[in-house]
Amino acid sequence: MNHESKLVISIDIGTTSTKTLAVDYGGRIVGSHSIGYPLLTPQPGYAEQDPEEMSEAVIACVSQLMKDGGWSAEDILCVSFSSANHSVILMDEEDRALTPVITWADLRSAGQAAELNASGEGLGAYLRSGTPIHPMSPLLKLIWMRENRPDLMAAARYVIGIKEYFLHKLFGRYVTDYSMASATGLFNVETLDWDPQNMALAGVAPEQLPELMPSTGRIAGLKPAFAERMGLSAETPFVLGAQDGVMANLGIGAIAPGVAAVTIGTSSAVRTAVKGALLEPTGRLFCYALADDHWIIGGASNNGAIVAQWTAERLFPGKTMEEVIPLAAEVPPGANGLFFLPLLAGERAPFWDGNAKGVMFGLTLAHTEKHMLRAALEGVMYQIAAIVELMNECGNEIKEIRASGGFARSQLWCQMLADILGVRVTVPESVESSGLGAAQLGIYAMEEGRGPLLRWDAGDGVAYEPNLETHAVYSELLPFYLNLYHALKPSMHAMDKLPI
């Protein structure tokens, strides 16, 4: 059986669920299965998960996918990964987890991030690694551990993330790819190796970190018990793949100059592809590896559709999101002078401020709940526009947006994004961006880079052109919005010291 007749299994390990796809050589999804798991918040600011529960979900996903499709191991070309990044797990000498999965959403190291930036060392750490200084970063999580749980750090033989945990479970090796490593804050984007200075900041040694390989790296030798459970062969190649954000760019076809991917799920992100590592001089954009000389720059916001959900639940109880969102169209752009800083979960890009707070500004007796809803949706889009501005300042002008995530189903939000940015927004036909990206990278790896990295046209399902009059209005409102944050930032930070 030749390659073209086989299927690729993509595994997308997400924050709230794992999803597997079976994809043929033409990019057609012929099967899928997903399993969810909880995000645990045992204390304010903590965001953790059970690594065994997540690993078992991955195994069960592949197993069910293979059963549903009626495929055998001989039908599978390879398995390829997409994974949420920034997670940390400490492992002991016996390969037992000393900690839960500490996820990207964990904010306990906000103080350490502020101190590192204030000391002047933060910018240097960013310029070496491409990972902004923020509590999401494993670098900051490890500094917190070193300062607050030295007992765990002393007992830690290995420092890994959830994908590395899963691969060790299946293959008995601690191995990671350049893409996942480039989001740890411990990796040097120039040398493609662990960075000595950043490791010293974190208090870890190179022998505690996983073996490094390109995202196209392949491993085999699946433990027989897991091969049997998943319906695969022990020799089925596993392609390491990359983190979910950069995979989404590949899956959505946004790797050409000037084309950016905007994803809004619970959180949101803007990403565009560049050749070679490109760093923002003040440390406000991430720079993560994809494959070969393709790198992805951009920024992720903590506050995406979760803001719309929060607003809808509190202002329109008993109604669904689908019922609520269209109500914002009854209010003109700018919400009659009402602004909402939607910083309900702190913020990553463009502010990198774990102490940021949500603010409703300009509220008058004339405003209704519909104005508040419109202001909340616009606030999410202003955050995205601010990230796009940073990317433009780096000389990577964005001329087209490809949208994915739950928000892409909303005509109102897509048109709002086009109007605020002043560029065309397209929504590709397939919404499985990260999974399709992993499948493409899997084939690229199996062909040893001889074929194209981008294999399939994602297809322009719907296109939204900007309304130039509305764009002119938003062009005046965006600077005011950004100035609001900077003016209120000292008060946001002072709140943490109040007895409340």
C-alpha positions as CSV (number, residue, x, y, z in Angstrom):
1,M,0.0,0.0,0.0
2,N,1.6,3.4,-1.0
3,H,1.5,6.6,1.0
4,E,-1.3,8.2,-1.0
5,S,-3.8,5.4,-0.1
6,K,-3.1,5.7,3.6
7,L,-4.6,7.9,6.4
8,V,-2.9,10.2,8.9
9,I,-4.2,10.3,12.5
10,S,-3.9,13.8,14.0
11,I,-4.1,14.2,17.7
12,D,-4.9,17.7,19.0
13,I,-4.3,17.8,22.8
14,G,-6.3,20.8,24.0
15,T,-7.0,22.5,27.3
16,T,-10.5,21.2,27.7
17,S,-10.5,18.1,25.4
18,T,-8.5,16.0,23.0
19,K,-9.7,15.6,19.4
20,T,-8.5,13.0,16.9
21,L,-9.0,13.2,13.2
22,A,-8.4,10.6,10.4
23,V,-7.4,12.6,7.3
24,D,-6.7,11.2,3.8
25,Y,-4.0,12.3,1.4
26,G,-6.3,14.8,-0.2
27,G,-7.1,16.6,3.1
28,R,-10.5,15.1,3.5
29,I,-11.5,14.3,7.1
30,V,-12.9,10.8,7.1
31,G,-13.3,10.3,10.9
32,S,-13.1,12.2,14.2
33,H,-13.5,11.6,17.9
34,S,-13.1,13.8,21.0
35,I,-13.1,13.4,24.7
36,G,-13.2,16.2,27.3
37,Y,-11.7,16.6,30.7
38,P,-12.0,19.2,33.5
39,L,-9.8,22.2,34.2
40,L,-9.2,22.3,38.0
41,T,-8.9,25.6,39.9
42,P,-8.1,24.5,43.5
43,Q,-7.1,28.1,44.5
44,P,-7.6,31.5,42.9
45,G,-5.2,31.9,40.0
46,Y,-4.4,28.2,39.8
47,A,-5.3,26.2,36.6
48,E,-4.4,22.6,36.7
49,Q,-5.2,19.2,35.1
50,D,-4.6,15.5,35.8
51,P,-1.9,14.3,33.3
52,E,-3.1,10.6,33.6
53,E,-6.7,11.6,32.8
54,M,-5.5,13.6,29.8
55,S,-3.2,10.8,28.6
56,E,-6.0,8.2,28.9
57,A,-8.3,10.5,26.9
58,V,-5.8,10.6,24.1
59,I,-5.5,6.8,24.0
60,A,-9.2,6.3,24.2
61,C,-9.7,8.9,21.4
62,V,-7.4,7.1,19.0
63,S,-8.9,3.7,19.9
64,Q,-12.5,4.8,19.3
65,L,-11.5,6.6,16.0
66,M,-9.9,3.4,14.7
67,K,-12.9,1.3,15.7
68,D,-15.5,3.7,14.3
69,G,-13.6,3.8,10.9
70,G,-13.0,0.1,10.8
71,W,-9.3,0.7,10.0
72,S,-6.3,-1.5,10.8
73,A,-2.8,-0.4,11.6
74,E,-1.8,-1.0,7.9
75,D,-4.2,1.8,6.9
76,I,-2.3,4.4,8.9
77,L,0.7,6.3,7.5
78,C,1.6,8.0,10.7
79,V,0.2,9.8,13.8
80,S,1.0,13.5,14.1
81,F,0.5,15.9,17.0
82,S,-0.9,19.3,17.8
83,S,-0.9,20.3,21.5
84,A,-1.7,23.2,23.8
85,N,1.6,24.7,25.0
86,H,3.1,26.3,28.1
87,S,2.2,23.4,30.5
88,V,4.6,22.2,33.2
89,I,4.8,18.9,35.0
90,L,7.6,18.0,37.5
91,M,8.6,14.3,37.4
92,D,10.6,12.3,40.0
93,E,13.3,9.7,39.5
94,E,10.7,7.0,39.1
95,D,8.9,8.9,36.3
96,R,6.0,9.7,38.6
97,A,4.3,13.1,38.4
98,L,5.1,15.4,41.4
99,T,2.6,18.0,40.2
100,P,-0.6,18.2,38.2
101,V,-0.3,19.7,34.7
102,I,0.1,23.4,35.4
103,T,-1.6,24.9,32.4
104,W,-1.1,28.1,30.4
105,A,-4.0,29.7,32.2
106,D,-2.3,29.4,35.6
107,L,-1.6,32.9,37.0
108,R,0.2,32.1,40.2
109,S,3.5,33.5,39.0
110,A,2.2,37.0,38.2
111,G,4.5,38.5,40.9
112,Q,7.5,36.7,39.5
113,A,6.7,38.0,36.0
114,A,6.5,41.6,37.3
115,E,9.7,41.2,39.2
116,L,11.6,39.8,36.3
117,N,10.5,42.6,34.1
118,A,11.2,45.3,36.7
119,S,14.8,43.9,37.1
120,G,15.5,44.3,33.4
121,E,16.2,40.6,33.0
122,G,12.8,39.9,31.4
123,L,13.5,41.5,28.1
124,G,16.8,39.7,27.7
125,A,15.0,36.4,28.5
126,Y,12.5,37.2,25.8
127,L,15.0,38.2,23.2
128,R,16.8,34.8,23.7
129,S,13.6,32.7,23.7
130,G,10.8,34.4,21.8
131,T,8.5,33.7,24.8
132,P,7.0,36.9,26.4
133,I,7.4,37.3,30.1
134,H,4.0,36.4,31.6
135,P,2.6,33.8,34.1
136,M,1.7,31.6,31.1
137,S,5.4,30.9,30.5
138,P,6.9,27.7,31.9
139,L,10.0,29.8,32.7
140,L,7.9,31.9,35.2
141,K,6.1,28.9,36.5
142,L,9.5,27.3,37.4
143,I,10.7,30.5,39.0
144,W,7.5,30.4,41.2
145,M,8.2,26.8,42.0
146,R,11.8,27.5,42.9
147,E,10.7,30.3,45.3
148,N,7.6,28.7,46.7
149,R,8.0,24.9,46.5
150,P,11.8,24.3,46.7
151,D,11.0,20.8,48.0
152,L,9.3,19.8,44.7
153,M,12.1,21.4,42.6
154,A,14.7,19.5,44.6
155,A,12.8,16.2,44.0
156,A,12.3,16.9,40.3
157,R,14.3,14.7,38.0
158,Y,12.6,15.9,34.8
159,V,10.6,19.1,33.8
160,I,8.2,18.4,31.0
161,G,4.8,19.4,29.5
162,I,1.7,17.3,28.8
163,K,2.7,16.2,25.3
164,E,6.1,15.0,26.6
165,Y,4.3,13.2,29.4
166,F,2.1,11.3,26.9
167,L,5.1,10.4,24.6
168,H,7.0,9.1,27.6
169,K,4.0,7.0,28.6
170,L,3.9,5.4,25.1
171,F,7.6,5.3,24.2
172,G,9.6,5.6,27.4
173,R,11.4,8.7,26.1
174,Y,11.3,12.3,27.2
175,V,11.4,14.1,23.8
176,T,9.9,17.3,22.5
177,D,9.9,19.4,19.3
178,Y,11.4,22.8,18.6
179,S,7.9,24.3,18.4
180,M,6.7,23.2,21.9
181,A,10.2,24.0,23.3
182,S,10.0,27.5,21.8
183,A,7.0,28.3,24.0
184,T,8.7,27.3,27.3
185,G,10.9,30.4,27.7
186,L,13.8,28.0,28.1
187,F,14.7,27.6,24.4
188,N,17.1,29.7,22.4
189,V,15.6,30.7,19.0
190,E,19.0,31.2,17.5
191,T,20.9,28.1,18.6
192,L,17.8,25.8,18.6
193,D,18.9,24.4,21.9
194,W,18.0,24.9,25.6
195,D,19.2,28.4,26.7
196,P,21.8,28.4,29.6
197,Q,20.8,31.8,30.9
198,N,17.1,31.1,31.0
199,M,17.6,27.7,32.5
200,A,19.6,29.4,35.3
201,L,16.8,31.8,35.9
202,A,14.4,28.8,36.2
203,G,16.8,26.8,38.3
204,V,16.9,23.8,36.0
205,A,19.7,21.9,34.3
206,P,19.7,20.7,30.6
207,E,19.6,17.0,31.7
208,Q,16.2,17.7,33.3
209,L,14.7,18.8,30.0
210,P,13.4,16.6,27.1
211,E,15.5,15.6,24.2
212,L,15.0,18.2,21.3
213,M,14.0,17.3,17.8
214,P,12.5,19.2,14.8
215,S,8.7,19.3,14.6
216,T,9.1,16.8,11.6
217,G,11.0,14.4,13.9
218,R,9.6,10.8,14.0
219,I,9.8,8.2,16.7
220,A,8.6,4.6,16.7
221,G,8.7,1.7,19.0
222,L,5.3,2.1,20.6
223,K,4.9,-0.1,23.7
224,P,2.9,-3.2,22.6
225,A,0.2,-2.7,25.2
226,F,-0.6,0.8,24.0
227,A,-0.3,-0.3,20.3
228,E,-3.0,-2.9,21.0
229,R,-5.2,-0.5,22.8
230,M,-5.1,2.1,20.0
231,G,-5.3,-0.4,17.2
232,L,-1.9,0.6,15.8
233,S,1.3,-1.2,15.1
234,A,4.3,-0.9,17.4
235,E,6.2,0.5,14.3
236,T,3.6,3.1,13.4
237,P,5.6,6.3,13.1
238,F,4.7,9.1,15.4
239,V,5.5,12.6,14.1
240,L,6.2,15.0,17.0
241,G,4.3,17.9,15.3
242,A,4.0,21.3,16.9
243,Q,1.9,23.4,19.2
244,D,-1.7,24.0,18.4
245,G,-1.4,27.7,17.5
246,V,1.2,27.3,14.8
247,M,-0.6,24.2,13.6
248,A,-3.8,26.3,13.2
249,N,-2.0,28.7,10.8
250,L,-0.9,25.7,8.7
251,G,-4.4,24.1,8.8
252,I,-6.1,27.4,7.8
253,G,-3.6,28.2,5.0
254,A,-2.2,31.3,6.7
255,I,1.5,30.9,6.1
256,A,2.0,33.4,3.2
257,P,3.3,36.9,3.9
258,G,0.6,39.4,5.0
259,V,-2.0,36.7,5.8
260,A,-2.8,36.3,9.5
261,A,-4.9,33.7,11.3
262,V,-7.3,34.9,14.0
263,T,-8.7,32.3,16.3
264,I,-11.3,33.1,18.9
265,G,-12.4,30.3,21.2
266,T,-12.4,30.7,24.9
267,S,-9.3,32.9,24.5
268,S,-8.1,34.5,21.2
269,A,-4.9,34.8,19.1
270,V,-3.5,36.4,16.1
271,R,-0.6,34.7,14.2
272,T,1.3,35.2,11.0
273,A,4.1,33.3,9.4
274,V,7.6,34.6,8.8
275,K,10.9,33.2,7.4
276,G,13.3,32.9,10.3
277,A,12.8,34.0,13.9
278,L,11.5,37.6,14.2
279,L,11.4,39.2,17.7
280,E,9.5,42.4,18.7
281,P,12.0,44.7,20.3
282,T,10.0,45.3,23.5
283,G,8.9,41.7,24.0
284,R,5.2,42.0,23.2
285,L,4.9,39.3,20.5
286,F,5.7,35.6,20.7
287,C,7.9,33.9,18.1
288,Y,7.4,30.2,17.9
289,A,8.8,27.5,15.5
290,L,6.6,25.8,13.0
291,A,8.9,23.7,10.7
292,D,12.1,24.2,8.8
293,D,12.6,28.0,8.5
294,H,8.9,28.8,9.1
295,W,8.2,30.7,12.3
296,I,5.0,32.1,13.7
297,I,4.8,35.5,15.3
298,G,1.8,36.9,17.1
299,G,0.0,37.3,20.3
300,A,-2.6,35.5,22.3
301,S,-5.3,37.2,24.5
302,N,-6.8,35.6,27.5
303,N,-10.1,37.1,26.7
304,G,-12.0,35.8,23.7
305,A,-15.5,34.3,23.6
306,I,-15.3,33.8,27.3
307,V,-16.1,37.5,27.6
308,A,-19.1,37.2,25.4
309,Q,-20.3,34.2,27.4
310,W,-19.8,36.1,30.7
311,T,-21.7,39.2,29.4
312,A,-24.5,37.1,28.0
313,E,-25.0,35.1,31.1
314,R,-25.2,38.2,33.4
315,L,-27.1,40.5,31.2
316,F,-29.5,38.1,29.4
317,P,-30.1,35.2,31.8
318,G,-32.0,32.3,30.3
319,K,-31.0,33.1,26.7
320,T,-28.4,31.2,24.6
321,M,-25.3,32.9,23.0
322,E,-26.9,32.4,19.6
323,E,-29.9,34.4,20.7
324,V,-27.9,37.1,22.5
325,I,-25.1,38.0,20.1
326,P,-27.3,39.4,17.3
327,L,-28.8,41.9,19.7
328,A,-25.5,43.9,19.6
329,A,-26.3,44.7,15.9
330,E,-29.1,47.0,17.2
331,V,-26.5,49.3,18.7
332,P,-24.2,51.5,16.4
333,P,-20.4,51.1,16.2
334,G,-18.8,52.5,19.3
335,A,-21.8,51.6,21.5
336,N,-22.7,55.3,21.9
337,G,-19.5,56.1,23.8
338,L,-19.4,53.0,26.0
339,F,-16.0,51.1,26.2
340,F,-15.4,47.8,27.9
341,L,-11.9,46.7,28.7
342,P,-12.6,42.9,28.5
343,L,-9.6,42.0,30.7
344,L,-11.6,39.5,32.9
345,A,-8.8,36.9,33.1
346,G,-5.7,39.2,33.2
347,E,-4.1,39.6,29.9
348,R,-1.4,38.3,27.6
349,A,-1.0,40.2,24.3
350,P,-0.8,43.1,23.8
351,F,-0.3,44.1,27.4
352,W,1.3,41.1,29.1
353,D,-0.3,42.0,32.4
354,G,-1.5,39.3,34.8
355,N,-3.0,42.0,37.0
356,A,-5.2,43.6,34.4
357,K,-8.8,44.0,35.3
358,G,-12.1,44.4,33.3
359,V,-13.5,47.9,33.1
360,M,-16.8,49.4,31.8
361,F,-16.0,53.1,30.9
362,G,-18.4,55.8,29.8
363,L,-21.5,54.3,31.3
364,T,-24.5,56.7,31.4
365,L,-28.2,56.4,32.1
366,A,-28.8,56.2,28.4
367,H,-27.0,52.9,28.0
368,T,-28.8,49.6,28.0
369,E,-27.7,46.0,28.3
370,K,-27.4,45.9,24.5
371,H,-24.8,48.7,24.6
372,M,-22.9,46.8,27.2
373,L,-23.0,43.7,25.0
374,R,-21.8,45.6,21.9
375,A,-19.0,47.2,24.0
376,A,-17.9,43.8,25.2
377,L,-17.7,42.4,21.7
378,E,-15.9,45.4,20.5
379,G,-13.4,45.2,23.4
380,V,-12.4,41.7,22.3
381,M,-11.9,43.0,18.8
382,Y,-9.9,46.0,20.0
383,Q,-7.5,43.6,21.7
384,I,-7.0,41.7,18.5
385,A,-6.5,45.0,16.6
386,A,-3.8,46.1,19.0
387,I,-1.9,42.8,18.4
388,V,-2.3,43.3,14.6
389,E,-0.8,46.9,15.0
390,L,2.2,45.4,16.8
391,M,2.7,42.9,13.9
392,N,2.5,45.8,11.4
393,E,5.1,47.8,13.3
394,C,7.5,44.8,13.0
395,G,7.3,45.3,9.2
396,N,4.9,42.4,8.6
397,E,1.9,44.2,7.4
398,I,-1.4,42.2,7.6
399,K,-3.5,42.5,4.5
400,E,-5.9,39.5,5.0
401,I,-7.4,37.7,8.0
402,R,-8.4,34.1,8.0
403,A,-10.7,33.4,10.9
404,S,-11.4,30.3,12.9
405,G,-12.8,29.3,16.2
406,G,-16.4,29.5,17.5
407,F,-16.6,33.2,16.8
408,A,-16.2,32.6,13.0
409,R,-19.8,31.3,13.0
410,S,-21.0,34.8,13.9
411,Q,-21.5,37.1,11.0
412,L,-21.7,40.1,13.4
413,W,-18.3,39.4,14.9
414,C,-16.6,38.7,11.6
415,Q,-17.9,41.9,10.1
416,M,-16.9,43.8,13.2
417,L,-13.4,42.4,12.9
418,A,-13.2,43.4,9.2
419,D,-14.5,46.9,10.1
420,I,-12.1,47.5,12.9
421,L,-9.0,46.2,11.1
422,G,-10.0,47.6,7.7
423,V,-9.0,44.3,5.9
424,R,-10.8,41.4,4.3
425,V,-11.8,38.6,6.7
426,T,-12.3,35.1,5.3
427,V,-13.7,32.1,7.0
428,P,-12.4,28.8,5.5
429,E,-14.7,25.9,4.9
430,S,-13.1,23.7,7.5
431,V,-12.9,24.6,11.2
432,E,-10.5,21.8,12.2
433,S,-7.5,24.1,11.7
434,S,-5.0,22.6,14.2
435,G,-5.9,19.0,13.4
436,L,-5.6,19.6,9.7
437,G,-2.3,21.4,10.3
438,A,-1.0,18.4,12.2
439,A,-2.0,16.0,9.4
440,Q,-0.2,18.2,6.8
441,L,2.9,18.3,8.9
442,G,2.7,14.5,9.3
443,I,2.7,13.9,5.6
444,Y,5.5,16.5,5.1
445,A,7.6,14.6,7.7
446,M,6.9,11.3,6.1
447,E,7.9,12.7,2.7
448,E,11.1,14.0,4.3
449,G,10.3,17.6,3.2
450,R,10.2,16.8,-0.5
451,G,6.6,17.8,-0.9
452,P,4.9,21.1,0.0
453,L,4.4,22.1,3.7
454,L,1.0,23.6,2.8
455,R,-0.8,20.8,0.9
456,W,-4.4,21.7,0.9
457,D,-6.4,24.8,0.2
458,A,-8.6,25.5,3.2
459,G,-11.2,27.1,1.0
460,D,-12.9,30.5,1.4
461,G,-16.3,29.6,2.7
462,V,-17.4,33.2,3.5
463,A,-15.7,36.5,3.0
464,Y,-16.3,39.8,4.8
465,E,-15.2,43.1,3.3
466,P,-14.7,46.1,5.6
467,N,-17.2,49.0,5.6
468,L,-14.8,51.9,5.1
469,E,-17.1,54.4,6.9
470,T,-17.3,52.2,9.9
471,H,-13.6,51.6,9.8
472,A,-13.0,55.3,9.9
473,V,-15.1,55.5,13.1
474,Y,-13.2,52.6,14.7
475,S,-9.8,54.1,13.7
476,E,-10.6,57.0,16.0
477,L,-12.0,54.8,18.8
478,L,-9.1,52.3,19.0
479,P,-6.4,54.8,20.3
480,F,-8.9,56.0,22.9
481,Y,-9.5,52.5,24.0
482,L,-5.8,51.7,24.3
483,N,-5.1,54.9,26.2
484,L,-7.8,53.9,28.7
485,Y,-5.9,50.8,29.7
486,H,-2.6,52.6,30.2
487,A,-4.3,55.3,32.2
488,L,-6.1,52.8,34.4
489,K,-3.2,50.3,34.8
490,P,-1.8,51.8,38.0
491,S,-5.3,51.5,39.6
492,M,-5.7,47.9,38.4
493,H,-2.4,47.0,40.1
494,A,-3.2,48.9,43.3
495,M,-6.4,46.9,43.7
496,D,-4.4,43.8,44.6
497,K,-3.2,45.5,47.7
498,L,-6.7,46.6,48.9
499,P,-8.3,44.6,51.8
500,I,-11.0,43.2,49.6
